Amino acid sequence: MASLARAACLQLLIGLLVLSLICEACQELTLNLPSKLEAGAFIGKVNPKECFGTSDLIISSDPDFIVLEDGSLFSANSISLPADRNLTILLKDSQKHVQKKVHVILKSNLKKTAKTGETVLRRSKRRWAPVPTTIMENSLGPFPMQIQQLSSDTAEKYNITYSISGPGVDQPPLNYFYIEKETGNLFVTRSIDREAYSQFKIICYATTVDGYTPEVPLVHIIQVEDDNDNPPIFDPNVCTFFVSENSISGTIIGEMTATDKDEKDTLHTKLKYKIVGQKPLSPQFPNLFHMNPDTGAIVLASPGLDREGVEQYELLIEARDMGGQTFGLCTTGTAVIQIQDRNDHAPVCEHSMYEAYVFENTVGAKVIDIGALDRDMPETPAWHATFKIVKGNEDGAFRIETNPDSNIGTLCVDKGLDYEKTKERRLEIIVNNEEPYVLAPNSRAVSQGSCVVVVKVRDVDEGPVFDPCVYFLNIKECLPGGTLVGQYPAKDPETGNSEDIRYGIIRDPCGWITMDERGEIRTTKLLDRDAPAMQNYQCNVTVFATDRSGKTGTGTVVVNLEDENDNFPVIVESNRIMCRDKEPVCLTAVDADLPPHTVPFSFQIADTNSEWKLTQNDERSAYLVPQKDIQYGIYSVPVMVTDNAGNHGVTVVKVRVCDCITPSDCPDPFPPRDMEPYQTPNVTLGLWAILAMILGSLLLLLILITLCGCCGAAPVSKHVCDDLANQNLIISNTEAPGEEVMDPNILPVKSGNLVTSEQGAGLGVKTGGQECFEMVKGGGHQTMESLEGGGLHTLQSVKGHHTMESGRGYGQPMMDTYRYSYSEWQNFTHPRLTEEPIRGHTLIKN
């Protein structure tokens, strides 16, 4: 019992001591550091769980130091510690609102200067950073097997324990590795497949018994070294390739390669290929195929592929690693090589000679079937046959239709055969393929298949035949109706004559011709190409011929209406405008006829004395220009245009010479005919015409004088003798007749004198050497006419003076009313004889 009590007391003392140390460590921590610290250097560790339980916030009071969540203290910058340095670490629980401070004392350990004779011990290398560890894949053990030992230099000062974590430890795959805490020996527990895990990265820790970490956690790499444990694999294991027959040597057929899961770029994955088997074997070409050992390419070694002999080959391919060494791992795959057909065999006819019969005049009937044989692959272009008639079918009477499913050619007749002309037809036919021939290397040319078909024609009693079956009849236009234009006879094919054959028209859509019983063709009417109903110029007429037995044959007459030179060229635009710059006018002509009755045209002026001239522009047009300066106006220029055949006509071209800049600026270029200004014709009168005009004028003057002398006498107005006028102008203000003049003859004239009055104007005729005047009312004016020595004087009084009452007839009352005494007249006229003439005066000399 006493010993048990002493053991319990000892355990209690040890627990109190540890608790005391923990409490002191949580309140104050002293760390010995070198005088210089690099950035990121590990300084020490505070265990927050032991000091505070839980803490979610750890803060350092010195910014040169960083505290991690697990309490590890690191330097944030490069620091020099010439003396001791203090800092505080704050531990805080935000949920319980409790915090605690830990004081850290950093002591600087200055290097001691070595005294003379003293030995300085230096550490050459740290053991906490070992090289990566390598283990062999698929190792046989024994397990657990030590692969590495971790050791920290801090173990000389502290009681260090080791631990690891990461993949292979506490992460998948689990429990592959573990470490001894006291010794740092690292062990592997089982064999590892490199193809599954090529390496492991584990984290190693070196800690003190109190939880401090004097070393930075170490990432240690464990590399799994490859073992050649995987053979090559073909994927897929069977590959199919295609190659054409008759291919040349060196043709690459394809590549067949394998893969290896072992480590790349090592002997474990360096593969070699070779052909280890072939089905079927070729006795003529034992080495038909070759394989590239490095790339796996299959190459044709010999040109011996013939699809008609062998359609498919199977090759057994081997792939071996370790560079093809015998101790390498290997695998095999199958390459299937299918031979594709090429057209290296020509088709041939089943028989070399055929014989067939056909009735004459048969159209569209089957004559015979011709079969073709071909060794190439069926239903391919190299097998499909094509037939061609190379001789005996120059008229196109036969054709061949090919059935692509059976390769049979059917010979048909397209045109009726004539027994009387040919009783037998001999056709030479060749047969080919749709695809061109491909010859095998060092082989002879392909021989072409051919055959001969003899077609015998059987006689049939037939009706008359027109020869030719289509008759082209050319008729010139403008022929009168009933003109004989041709004959289209038919013959009996058996007898070869035209006796007792009647003719007629079956269909004539144009109605141009008639055909009598002798086969003569005549026109029905005048045929003019320029008529509206003749615009086609061609018509197909179907005619028939009937023999005595009633058999009928038909023919076709193609009527062509030929052009005649019945139209002369005319100018399209006959009205043209020429501006002040006298730019030439281009005249273009057209002709309704056809070549050669059209261009080239020639132009000339029809009038030899014309002021215009023509200059040829091209074969259809010419330029019209004046020969000299001409006046503005409208000119008619006759232009004669002649076609290539000599037919000509005249077109009158009207040219308006206008004072304009462009033709559109010319006002009323061509007015209507009743408004056109009269153009004086350029006519020169002869001598006799001038004499005739003079004599006619004299005769007319004589007649007028005679009529004037023969006029009857009439009453005259008051006669006044005036010797003072002296042929001077008398003032008169009369400009127009007055409105009160009713009678043109108001005053009577004296017997023996002739006085007339018109519209207020008085005329005086000298008689007996006396001067007479007559007062005539003219719109309130007075008129005096004085005849003296061949002079005539007129006096018009100012309006309002000496008005004359209207009256009718002649008599003394009217004379008395307007009588003036000689003295009054003299007093009126004498003061005005010396005045100058003014507007409204009229001077009449006899």
Residue pairs with C-beta under 8 A, 6 or more apart in sequence:
21 210
22 50
22 51
22 210
25 46
25 51
25 210
26 46
26 50
26 51
26 52
26 100
26 102
27 102
27 103
28 102
28 103
28 104
28 105
29 44
29 46
29 102
29 103
29 104
29 105
30 104
30 105
30 107
31 43
31 44
31 73
31 104
31 105
31 106
31 107
32 107
32 109
33 43
33 81
33 106
33 107
33 108
33 109
34 81
34 108
34 109
35 80
35 81
35 82
35 108
35 109
35 110
35 111
36 78
36 79
36 80
36 81
37 43
37 75
37 78
37 79
37 80
37 81
38 75
38 78
39 75
39 76
39 77
39 78
40 74
40 75
40 76
41 74
41 75
42 72
42 73
42 74
42 213
42 214
42 215
42 216
43 65
43 73
43 74
43 75
43 106
44 72
44 73
44 104
44 212
44 214
45 70
45 71
45 72
45 73
45 207
45 211
45 212
45 213
46 67
46 71
46 73
46 89
46 91
46 102
46 104
47 71
47 210
47 211
47 212
48 54
48 55
48 58
48 70
48 71
48 91
50 211
51 91
51 100
51 102
52 91
52 93
52 98
52 100
53 93
54 93
55 91
55 92
55 93
56 92
56 93
56 94
56 95
57 90
57 91
57 92
57 93
57 94
58 67
58 68
58 69
58 71
58 89
58 90
58 91
58 92
59 67
59 89
59 90
59 92
60 66
60 67
60 73
60 87
60 88
60 89
60 90
61 87
61 88
61 89
61 90
62 85
62 87
63 76
64 75
64 76
64 77
64 79
65 73
65 74
65 75
65 76
65 87
66 73
66 74
66 75
66 76
67 73
67 89
68 74
70 213
71 89
71 211
72 213
73 89
73 104
81 106
81 108
82 108
82 110
83 108
84 105
84 106
84 107
84 108
85 105
85 106
85 108
86 103
86 104
86 105
86 106
87 103
87 104
87 106
88 101
88 102
88 103
88 104
89 101
89 102
89 104
90 99
90 100
90 101
91 99
91 100
91 101
91 102
92 98
92 99
92 100
93 99
114 120
123 153
126 153
127 151
127 152
127 153
128 150
128 151
128 152
128 153
128 206
128 215
128 218
129 218
130 148
130 149
130 150
130 220
132 220
132 221
132 222
132 223
133 147
133 148
133 186
133 220
133 221
133 222
133 223
134 222
134 223
134 224
134 225
135 147
135 188
135 192
135 222
135 223
135 224
135 225
136 224
136 225
136 227
137 191
137 192
137 193
137 194
137 224
137 225
137 226
137 227
137 229
138 191
138 192
138 193
138 227
138 229
139 145
139 188
139 191
139 192
140 191
141 191
143 188
143 189
143 190
143 191
144 178
144 187
144 188
144 189
145 187
145 188
146 185
146 186
146 187
147 186
147 187
147 188
147 222
148 185
148 186
148 220
148 222
149 183
149 184
149 185
149 186
150 162
150 179
150 184
150 186
150 204
150 206
150 218
150 220
151 184
152 160
152 162
152 184
152 206
152 214
152 215
154 160
154 206
154 214
154 215
155 206
157 214
158 208
158 212
158 214
159 208
159 209
160 206
160 207
160 208
160 214
161 181
161 182
161 206
161 207
161 208
161 209
162 179
162 180
162 181
162 182
162 183
162 184
162 204
162 205
162 206
163 179
163 181
163 204
163 205
163 207
164 177
164 178
164 179
164 186
164 202
164 203
164 204
164 205
164 220
165 171
165 202
165 203
165 205
166 200
166 201
166 202
166 203
167 173
167 197
167 200
167 201
167 202
168 174
168 175
168 176
168 177
168 197
168 200
168 202
168 222
169 175
169 176
169 177
169 178
169 202
173 197
175 189
176 188
176 189
176 190
176 192
176 200
177 186
177 187
177 188
177 189
177 200
177 202
177 222
178 186
178 187
178 189
179 185
179 186
179 187
179 204
180 187
184 206
186 220
188 222
192 224
193 229
194 224
194 225
194 226
194 227
194 262
194 263
195 230
195 261
195 262
197 224
198 223
198 224
198 263
199 221
199 222
199 223
199 224
200 221
200 222
200 224
201 219
201 220
201 221
201 222
202 219
202 220
202 222
203 217
203 218
203 219
203 220
204 217
204 218
204 219
204 220
205 213
205 215
205 217
205 218
206 213
206 214
206 215
206 218
207 213
207 214
208 214
226 262
226 263
226 266
226 268
227 262
227 268
228 262
228 267
228 268
228 321
228 322
228 328
228 329
229 262
230 260
230 261
230 262
230 268
230 329
231 260
231 321
231 329
231 330
231 331
232 258
232 259
232 260
232 271
232 319
232 320
232 321
232 329
232 330
232 331
233 258
233 259
233 260
233 261
233 331
234 256
234 257
234 258
234 317
234 319
234 331
234 332
234 333
235 258
235 259
236 333
237 333
237 334
238 333
238 334
238 335
238 336
239 254
239 256
239 333
239 334
239 335
239 336
240 335
240 336
240 337
240 338
241 253
241 254
241 298
241 335
241 336
241 337
241 338
242 337
242 338
242 340
243 251
243 253
243 300
243 305
243 337
243 338
243 339
243 340
244 305
244 339
244 340
244 341
244 342
245 305
245 306
245 307
245 308
245 339
245 340
245 341
245 342
245 344
245 440
246 303
246 305
246 306
246 342
246 344
246 438
246 439
246 440
246 441
247 300
247 303
247 305
248 300
248 303
248 441
249 300
249 301
249 302
249 303
250 299
250 300
251 299
251 300
252 297
252 298
252 299
252 300
253 289
253 298
253 299
253 300
253 337
254 297
254 298
254 335
255 295
255 296
255 297
255 298
256 273
256 296
256 298
256 317
256 333
256 335
257 271
257 273
257 295
257 296
257 319
258 271
258 273
258 296
258 319
258 331
258 333
260 268
260 269
260 271
260 321
262 268
262 269
262 321
263 269
267 321
267 322
267 323
267 328
268 321
268 322
269 321
270 321
270 322
270 323
271 319
271 320
271 321
271 324
272 293
272 294
272 319
272 320
272 323
272 324
273 291
273 292
273 293
273 294
273 295
273 296
273 317
273 318
273 319
274 291
274 293
274 317
274 318
274 324
275 289
275 290
275 291
275 315
275 316
275 317
275 318
276 316
276 317
276 318
276 332
277 315
277 316
278 288
278 289
278 313
278 314
278 315
278 316
279 313
279 314
280 310
280 313
282 288
282 304
282 310
284 304
285 301
285 302
285 304
287 301
287 302
288 300
288 301
288 302
288 304
288 305
288 313
289 298
289 299
289 300
289 301
289 313
289 315
289 337
290 298
290 299
290 300
290 301
291 297
291 298
291 299
291 315
291 317
292 299
293 324
296 317
296 319
298 315
298 335
298 337
303 440
303 441
305 339
306 339
306 440
307 339
307 340
307 341
307 342
307 377
308 345
308 375
308 376
310 339
311 338
311 339
312 336
312 337
312 338
312 339
313 336
313 337
313 339
314 334
314 335
314 336
314 337
315 334
315 335
315 336
315 337
316 332
316 333
316 334
317 332
317 333
317 334
317 335
318 330
318 331
318 332
319 330
319 331
319 332
319 333
320 328
320 329
320 330
321 328
321 329
321 330
322 328
322 329
341 376
341 377
341 380
341 382
342 376
342 382
342 438
343 376
343 381
343 382
343 433
343 435
343 436
343 437
343 438
344 376
344 437
344 438
344 439
344 440
344 443
344 446
345 374
345 375
345 376
345 382
345 446
346 374
346 432
346 433
346 437
346 446
346 447
346 448
346 449
347 372
347 373
347 374
347 383
347 385
347 407
347 431
347 432
347 433
347 449
348 372
348 373
348 374
348 431
348 449
349 370
349 371
349 372
349 373
349 429
349 431
349 449
349 450
349 451
350 370
350 371
350 372
350 373
351 451
352 450
352 451
352 452
353 451
353 452
353 454
354 368
354 370
354 451
354 452
354 453
354 454
355 453
355 454
355 456
356 367
356 368
356 411
356 453
356 454
356 455
356 456
357 455
357 456
357 458
358 365
358 367
358 413
358 417
358 455
358 456
358 457
358 458
359 457
359 458
359 460
360 416
360 417
360 418
360 419
360 457
360 458
360 459
360 460
360 462
361 416
361 417
361 418
361 460
361 462
362 413
362 416
362 417
363 413
363 414
363 415
363 416
364 412
364 413
364 414
365 412
365 413
366 410
366 411
366 412
367 398
367 411
367 412
367 413
367 453
367 455
368 410
368 411
368 453
369 408
369 409
369 410
369 411
370 387
370 400
370 408
370 409
370 410
370 411
370 429
370 431
370 451
370 453
371 406
371 407
371 408
371 409
372 385
372 387
372 407
372 408
372 409
372 431
372 449
373 407
374 382
374 383
374 385
374 407
374 433
376 382
376 383
376 433
377 383
380 435
381 433
381 434
381 435
382 433
382 434
382 435
383 407
383 433
384 402
384 404
384 407
384 433
384 434
384 435
385 402
385 407
385 409
385 431
385 432
385 433
386 402
386 431
386 432
386 433
386 434
387 400
387 402
387 409
387 429
387 430
387 431
388 400
388 429
388 430
388 431
388 432
389 398
389 399
389 400
389 427
389 428
389 429
390 428
390 429
390 430
391 426
391 427
391 428
392 425
392 426
392 427
392 428
393 427
395 415
396 414
396 415
397 413
397 414
397 415
397 417
397 425
398 411
398 412
398 413
398 414
398 425
398 427
398 455
399 411
399 412
399 414
400 409
400 410
400 411
400 412
400 429
401 409
401 410
401 412
402 408
402 409
402 410
403 409
403 410
409 429
409 431
411 427
411 429
411 453
413 455
417 425
417 455
417 457
418 457
418 493
419 457
419 458
419 459
419 460
420 459
420 493
420 494
420 496
422 457
423 456
423 457
424 454
424 455
424 456
424 457
425 454
425 455
425 457
426 452
426 453
426 454
426 455
427 452
427 453
427 454
427 455
428 450
428 451
428 452
429 450
429 451
429 452
429 453
430 448
430 449
430 450
431 448
431 449
431 450
431 451
432 448
432 449
437 446
439 445
439 446
461 494
461 551
462 493
462 494
462 551
462 553
463 545
463 546
463 547
463 549
463 551
463 552
463 553
464 490
464 491
464 492
464 493
464 498
464 501
464 545
464 546
464 547
464 551
464 552
464 553
465 490
465 491
465 492
465 493
465 553
466 488
466 489
466 490
466 543
466 545
466 553
466 554
466 555
467 490
467 491
468 555
469 555
469 556
470 555
470 556
470 558
471 486
471 488
471 555
471 556
471 557
471 558
472 558
472 560
473 485
473 486
473 488
473 513
473 521
473 557
473 558
473 559
473 560
474 560
474 562
475 485
475 512
475 513
475 523
475 527
475 559
475 560
475 561
475 562
476 562
476 564
477 527
477 528
477 529
477 534
477 561
477 562
477 563
477 564
477 566
478 526
478 527
478 528
478 564
478 566
479 485
479 523
479 526
479 527
480 523
480 526
481 523
481 524
481 525
481 526
482 522
482 523
482 524
483 522
483 523
484 520
484 521
484 522
485 513
485 521
485 522
485 523
486 520
486 521
487 518
487 519
487 520
487 521
488 503
488 515
488 519
488 521
488 543
488 555
488 557
489 498
489 501
489 519
490 498
490 501
490 503
490 519
490 545
490 553
490 555
491 497
491 498
491 501
492 498
492 499
492 501
492 547
498 519
500 547
500 548
501 519
501 545
501 546
501 547
502 517
502 545
502 546
503 515
503 516
503 517
503 518
503 519
503 543
503 544
503 545
504 515
504 517
504 543
504 544
504 546
505 513
505 514
505 515
505 541
505 542
505 543
505 544
506 542
506 543
506 544
506 554
507 541
507 542
508 539
508 541
508 542
509 539
509 540
510 536
510 539
510 541
510 559
511 524
511 525
512 523
512 524
512 525
512 527
512 539
512 541
512 559
512 561
513 521
513 522
513 523
513 524
513 541
513 557
513 559
514 521
514 522
514 523
514 524
515 521
515 543
516 522
519 545
521 557
527 534
527 561
528 534
528 566
529 537
529 561
529 563
529 564
530 566
530 567
530 592
534 561
537 560
537 561
538 558
538 559
538 560
538 561
539 558
539 559
540 556
540 557
540 558
540 559
541 556
541 557
541 558
541 559
542 554
542 555
542 556
542 557
543 554
543 555
543 556
543 557
544 552
544 553
544 554
544 555
545 552
545 553
545 554
545 555
546 552
563 593
563 594
563 597
564 593
564 597
565 593
565 597
565 643
565 645
565 646
565 647
566 593
566 647
567 591
567 592
567 593
567 597
567 647
568 591
568 641
568 642
568 643
568 647
568 648
568 649
569 589
569 590
569 591
569 598
569 601
569 641
569 642
569 643
569 647
569 648
569 649
570 589
570 590
570 591
570 641
570 649
570 651
571 587
571 588
571 589
571 639
571 641
571 651
571 653
572 588
572 589
572 590
573 587
573 588
574 651
574 652
574 653
574 654
575 653
575 654
575 656
575 669
575 670
576 585
576 587
576 624
576 653
576 654
576 655
576 656
577 655
577 656
577 658
577 660
577 663
577 666
577 669
578 585
578 626
578 655
578 656
578 657
578 658
579 658
579 659
579 660
579 661
579 662
579 663
579 665
579 666
580 658
580 659
580 660
580 661
581 661
582 625
582 626
584 615
584 623
584 624
584 625
585 623
585 624
585 625
585 655
586 617
586 621
586 622
586 623
586 624
587 603
587 614
587 621
587 622
587 623
587 624
587 639
587 653
588 620
588 621
589 601
589 603
589 620
589 621
589 641
589 651
590 620
591 597
591 598
591 599
591 601
591 643
593 643
593 647
595 644
596 644
596 645
597 643
597 644
597 645
597 647
598 643
598 644
599 619
599 620
599 643
599 644
600 619
600 620
600 644
601 619
601 620
601 622
601 641
601 642
601 643
601 644
602 616
602 641
602 642
603 614
603 616
603 622
603 639
603 640
603 641
604 614
604 639
604 640
604 642
605 612
605 613
605 614
605 637
605 638
605 639
605 640
606 638
606 639
606 640
606 650
607 637
607 638
609 682
610 627
610 637
610 638
611 626
611 627
611 628
611 630
611 635
612 624
612 625
612 626
612 627
612 635
612 637
612 655
613 624
613 625
613 626
613 627
614 622
614 623
614 624
614 625
614 639
615 622
615 623
615 625
616 622
617 623
624 637
624 639
624 653
624 655
626 657
630 657
631 657
632 657
632 658
632 659
633 656
633 657
633 677
633 679
634 654
634 655
634 656
634 657
634 670
634 676
634 677
634 679
635 654
635 655
635 656
635 657
635 679
636 652
636 653
636 654
637 652
637 653
637 654
637 655
638 650
638 651
638 652
638 653
639 650
639 651
639 652
639 653
640 648
640 649
640 650
641 648
641 649
641 650
641 651
642 648
654 670
656 666
656 669
656 670
658 665
658 666
658 669
660 666
663 669
711 754
713 751
713 752
713 754
714 745
714 748
714 749
714 754
714 755
714 810
715 747
715 748
715 749
715 750
715 751
715 810
716 747
716 748
716 749
716 750
716 751
716 753
716 755
716 772
716 774
717 747
717 748
717 749
717 750
717 755
717 772
717 773
717 774
717 775
717 776
717 815
717 818
718 747
718 773
718 774
718 775
718 815
718 818
718 819
718 820
719 750
719 753
719 770
719 772
719 773
720 771
720 772
720 773
720 784
720 786
720 820
720 822
720 825
721 770
721 771
721 822
722 771
722 773
722 786
722 788
722 825
722 826
722 829
723 771
723 788
724 826
724 829
724 830
724 833
725 771
725 786
725 788
725 791
725 793
725 829
725 833
726 833
727 788
727 789
727 791
727 793
727 845
728 793
728 833
728 834
729 793
729 837
729 841
729 843
730 784
730 793
730 794
730 795
730 829
730 832
730 833
730 841
731 795
731 796
731 832
731 835
731 838
731 841
732 781
732 783
732 794
732 795
732 796
732 797
732 840
732 841
732 842
733 781
733 796
733 797
733 798
733 799
733 840
734 760
734 778
734 779
734 781
734 783
734 796
734 840
735 839
735 840
736 760
736 779
737 759
737 760
737 778
737 779
738 760
738 777
738 778
738 779
738 780
738 781
738 799
739 779
740 777
740 779
740 780
740 806
741 759
741 760
741 777
741 778
741 779
742 806
742 808
743 806
743 808
744 756
744 757
744 758
744 759
745 756
745 757
746 757
746 776
746 777
746 804
746 807
746 814
747 755
747 757
747 774
747 775
747 776
747 810
747 814
747 815
747 818
748 810
748 811
748 814
748 815
749 755
749 772
749 774
750 772
752 767
752 768
753 764
753 765
753 767
753 772
754 765
754 767
755 762
755 763
755 764
755 765
755 772
755 774
755 785
756 762
756 763
757 763
757 774
757 776
759 778
760 776
760 777
760 778
760 779
760 781
760 783
761 778
761 783
761 842
762 773
762 774
762 776
762 783
762 784
762 785
762 794
763 785
763 792
763 844
764 771
764 772
764 773
764 774
764 785
764 786
764 787
764 792
764 844
765 787
765 846
766 787
766 788
766 789
766 790
766 846
767 787
770 787
771 786
771 787
771 788
772 785
772 786
772 787
773 784
773 785
773 786
773 793
773 795
774 783
774 784
774 785
775 782
775 783
775 784
775 802
775 804
775 818
775 820
776 782
776 783
777 803
777 804
777 806
778 796
779 799
780 799
780 800
780 803
781 796
781 797
781 799
782 795
782 796
782 797
782 801
782 802
782 804
783 794
783 795
783 796
784 793
784 794
784 795
784 796
785 792
785 793
785 794
785 844
786 792
786 793
786 794
786 795
787 846
789 846
790 845
790 846
791 844
791 845
791 846
792 843
792 844
792 845
792 846
793 843
793 844
794 841
794 842
794 843
794 844
795 829
796 840
804 817
804 818
805 817
807 813
807 814
837 843
